[in-house]
Amino acid sequence: MELKNYMEEAVKDVIDNVLKDLDVCKCGKCKLDIMALTLNNLPPKYYDTEKGEVYTKVNELKRQFEVDIISQITKAAFYVNQHKRHGEDLR
């Protein structure tokens, strides 16, 4: 197993459900920007074993944990929506 950030998995799991209720751009570029901004504002939770993954999921999937993720996705979505980078040549 490799080193993983559980928060990345948690954000990926809920982002579509959160964004469907928001009036923001949901294109691939904006979605990646939203995910990056969200993850930069959440504490990382790293694990490197299957046992560590299970332990992290059990301990972190509490109501407040979910609320924190949803709150950060929402904040990031509105920020990104106001600062869209569509069509920018980022090379």
C-alpha positions as CSV (number, residue, x, y, z in Angstrom):
1,M,0.0,0.0,0.0
2,E,1.2,3.5,-0.6
3,L,0.8,6.7,1.5
4,K,-2.6,8.3,1.0
5,N,-4.4,11.3,2.4
6,Y,-7.8,10.1,3.5
7,M,-9.2,13.7,3.2
8,E,-8.7,13.5,-0.5
9,E,-10.9,10.4,-0.7
10,A,-13.5,11.9,1.6
11,V,-13.8,15.1,-0.5
12,K,-14.0,13.0,-3.7
13,D,-16.8,11.0,-2.2
14,V,-19.0,14.0,-1.4
15,I,-18.1,16.8,-3.8
16,D,-20.6,15.8,-6.5
17,N,-23.5,15.6,-4.0
18,V,-22.6,19.0,-2.5
19,L,-22.1,20.8,-5.9
20,K,-25.4,19.5,-7.3
21,D,-27.3,21.8,-4.9
22,L,-25.1,24.9,-5.6
23,D,-25.5,27.4,-8.4
24,V,-21.8,27.3,-9.4
25,C,-19.8,26.1,-12.4
26,K,-19.3,22.4,-12.3
27,C,-16.9,22.0,-15.2
28,G,-13.8,19.8,-14.8
29,K,-11.4,22.7,-14.3
30,C,-13.6,24.4,-11.7
31,K,-14.2,21.1,-9.9
32,L,-10.5,20.5,-9.6
33,D,-9.9,24.0,-8.4
34,I,-12.7,23.5,-5.8
35,M,-11.1,20.2,-4.6
36,A,-7.7,21.7,-4.4
37,L,-8.9,24.7,-2.4
38,T,-11.0,22.5,-0.1
39,L,-8.1,20.2,0.6
40,N,-5.8,23.1,1.3
41,N,-8.2,24.2,4.0
42,L,-8.7,20.9,5.7
43,P,-6.2,19.1,7.9
44,P,-4.6,16.1,6.1
45,K,-5.2,12.6,7.5
46,Y,-2.5,10.3,6.1
47,Y,-2.4,6.5,6.3
48,D,-0.2,3.9,4.8
49,T,-1.8,0.6,5.7
50,E,-5.2,-1.0,5.2
51,K,-5.5,-1.1,9.0
52,G,-4.7,2.6,9.1
53,E,-7.3,3.2,6.4
54,V,-10.0,1.4,8.4
55,Y,-9.0,3.2,11.7
56,T,-9.0,6.6,10.0
57,K,-12.4,6.0,8.4
58,V,-13.9,4.8,11.7
59,N,-12.5,7.7,13.7
60,E,-13.1,10.5,11.2
61,L,-16.5,9.7,9.8
62,K,-18.3,11.6,12.5
63,R,-20.9,14.2,12.0
64,Q,-18.6,17.2,12.6
65,F,-16.1,15.8,10.2
66,E,-18.7,15.6,7.4
67,V,-19.9,19.1,8.2
68,D,-16.3,20.4,8.0
69,I,-15.9,18.9,4.6
70,I,-19.2,20.1,3.2
71,S,-18.6,23.6,4.6
72,Q,-15.1,23.8,3.0
73,I,-16.4,22.5,-0.4
74,T,-19.2,25.1,-0.3
75,K,-16.8,28.0,0.5
76,A,-14.4,26.8,-2.1
77,A,-17.1,26.5,-4.7
78,F,-18.3,30.0,-4.3
79,Y,-14.8,31.4,-4.3
80,V,-13.9,29.5,-7.5
81,N,-17.2,30.5,-9.1
82,Q,-16.2,34.1,-8.7
83,H,-12.6,33.6,-9.9
84,K,-13.1,31.1,-12.8
85,R,-10.0,30.2,-14.7
86,H,-11.7,28.8,-17.8
87,G,-9.7,28.9,-21.0
88,E,-6.6,30.2,-19.2
89,D,-3.5,28.8,-20.8
90,L,-1.7,27.6,-17.7
91,R,1.4,26.3,-19.5
